[in-house]
Amino acid sequence: MKSFKTLVCVSSFALCFGAASMASAASITPNGAFTTDSGTIVVKTPSAPNDITCNVIFKGNVAAGVATITSATLSGPVLCTVPTLKNIPSPGWGLTATSFDTTTQKGTGVVTGVGWTIVFPVSNCGPGPLNVVWDEPTQTLSTTGSQSLSGNCFVRSLNVKAPTLHLQ
């Protein structure tokens, strides 16, 4: 009976350890500069009556497993060209990976410092965090649904490919 209890304990430990290793803390690689492919960001801001869809390209740097977005080029409708992005270029928007599941090849993370201002009509959005997901096979970073920022602003969606970045 004692050996059966020991077997159950050891098996439980192995199962828990294996599950924890499948979805664990993650880091972004490789170190150095990166540029995303053109993607889209959809925002809602008090400056416009409807959602605004903009094309976006991010540039930044990876160091010690964390990416910092220091440049964002927005294009599309005229309202895409008027915001001043908060924290860009410095200190940047920080992208930190929080988990990575080696089985599904998907991870989670957070982008901090996201925000923008528009002078007229006035909008003062964020800064705040965005929860994101990473799909390693397609190298795509996207938001986890519509997320609010202070100032009655929302990031409805973000979807960009980062072909040189990886999660591990």
Summary of the structure (lengths in Angstrom):
residues: 168
radius of gyration: 19.6
end to end distance: 41.7
largest distance: 76.1
contacts: 512
relative contact order: 0.21
helix: 14%
strand: 54%
